[in-house]
């Protein structure tokens, strides 16, 4: 997740990026989480050693500010970055495919501090060398 966070941080100008947690009382934060996957593992015929593509399940939470319109605009900007860059290079490794799992950033409402949040789910398909 650190490599994904670093890639997003370089591509999108949120003042603070983190992994797994953030300071809830601060505005303009972005946090990367690994989403659980409850499906069966996808392994090629021939076993794990023959499997060349791995999937990383990612969730990005934008914890933005107390203005819903500005939060929506910030999330739309990040969503567009992902949508129009479906094969990014992350830590020197070419991503085979970035699959957005929603038509837009989902509104999750405001937290207990009144800061609006949006979430984006995507999967990264990484080709092993």
Phi, psi and omega in degrees: 000331180299320179294322178293316177301315180298318178297313180295320180298322179288331185268336186228134190269060168277137182300330183220120174252144178213175178237123171079341178195162179205169178278109187293338181273358179256146179269166175057060178241148174229136185228134180259132178233154170268123179280142175289150176234120184261007178278168177293149177297139179263112181232135181292160172299129185108356174089188184300324181292337178268352181278126184248346181244127177246152180244132175248121182265118189237144172232132176243124177255122173262117179252094199260279180203190184270011177249114185297320181296316179294322177296315178298317180295319179297318179292321178296323178296315178293319179300316179297321177302316179289319184295321184262012175224065187286352179228064182289162171257121182240118181054042178079002182248128179286127174279129181292324183195138173249117184252107175286130187260012179210154182285343177196171177296131184275135177284124177251009177085199180252148178278188183294344177265002180081013180269125182285148182227152174222150181233146176232128176252136173207160175245138175252123176260114186249127178275122175283146181266000000 
